[in-house]
C-alpha cells in the first residue's frame, strides 16, 4: 500500500493537515508521500497562487470576502465552474505522477487536487484513482460539490450542509479534521524556556501568514496583572519586527514556529484566527478559545460553528477582544464549560480514525 497526500500552499492550514495525515500514516507503517500539488503540475503556479491569495487579504480581507461570495453564488448555480475547468487541465500530469510512482490511494486536503482527480476519473475511468478528500474547515467551501472522491472526511454536525450542496450522504465520514495524535501526546510545557513563573499565559495565534491587527489590542491585554502574552506572527516579518519594538517584559514575540502544540499546551487561554486547522489544534488540546480577526468567508463560518456550540467566544471589535480576554482569563467556570463542549464535539482521534478507514477500505487482508 502506497499513499500520496496532496495539498496546496494557499495558507498554511491545508499543508499542516496534510502533514498530520502523513505523520499518522507513517506511525502506522503505511508508506506515503506528501507533495504540494503545484510541484507536480506547475511550480510557477505555486508562487503565483500564493501571491494571489495574499493579495486578497489586504484591507482586512475585504477582497477575499467578495471573491468568496461570488464563489458561493456560482457554486449554487450547478454550472461547471471555472475552478473545475482550470484544474482539469492538470489531469495528465497528475495521472502520470500517480502511475509512475505506483500510488494506490490519494488523500487530498485541498479543493484543487480533488477536482483534478475527479477529472482524471471521468477521463480514465477504466483505471480509476481511489482518493479521499478532507474538508479542512467547518463549512463546505464553494465548488467542493464538484469533487467526487470515494469519501469526504468532514466534521460531525456538518452532514446536512454537505448533503445540501449535492454531496452524497454515503461518501461522508464524520470523524473530524485530522490532527496527528502526536500533536497532543508529545506536547510539553515550555513555560520555563520563556522565564514564565506563576503568570497566566495568553497565546495569540495569527495563522501561518500573521493576519490581523494585533498591535491595536496588545496595549489593553498587557495592562492585565500577572500575565504573559505570547504572539505567534507566522511568516509576517513586518508584524514580527514591529512587535519586537514594544518594550514590555510581559510580551513574547515569535515568528514561524514548529512547536505550536507546546505553546498551546503551556497557555491558559488562546486567542486565534479562526482557521479550520488552527481552531482544531486548540480544541483537541482542550484550551479556552477566543476567535479573533477572521478572514471574511470560510473563517466566518468556522467562527459561528464554534460559537454556536459554546466552544469559543466570538469577537468583532478590538474592544470585545480585550473585554472577553479579561473575562475568560478569570472565569474558570466559563473555561470549564468551553472545554466540556470541545470534548463533546471535537474528536482527538481524527487522524487515527482516518487511518482506520484506509486500513478497512483499501488494504487487502490475506
Secondary structure, 3 states (H helix, E strand, C coil): CEEEEEECCCCCHHHHHHHHHHHHHHHCCCEEEEEEHHHHHCHHHHHHHHHHHHHCCHHHHHHHHHHHHHHHHHHCCCCCCHHHHHHHCCHHHHHHHHHHCCCCEEEECCHHHHHHHHHHHHHCHHHCCCEEEECCCCCCCCCHHHCCCCEEECCCCCHHHHHHCCCCHHHEECCCCCCCHHHHHCCCCCCHHHCCCCCEEEEEECCCCCCCCCHHHHHHHHCCCCEEEEEECCCCHHHHHHHHCCCCCCEEEECCCCCHHHHHHHCCEEEECCCHHHHHHHHHCCCEEEECCCCCCHHHHHHHHHHHCCCCEECCCHHHHHHHHHHHHHCHHHHHHHHHHHHHHCCCCHHHHHHHHHHHHHCCCC
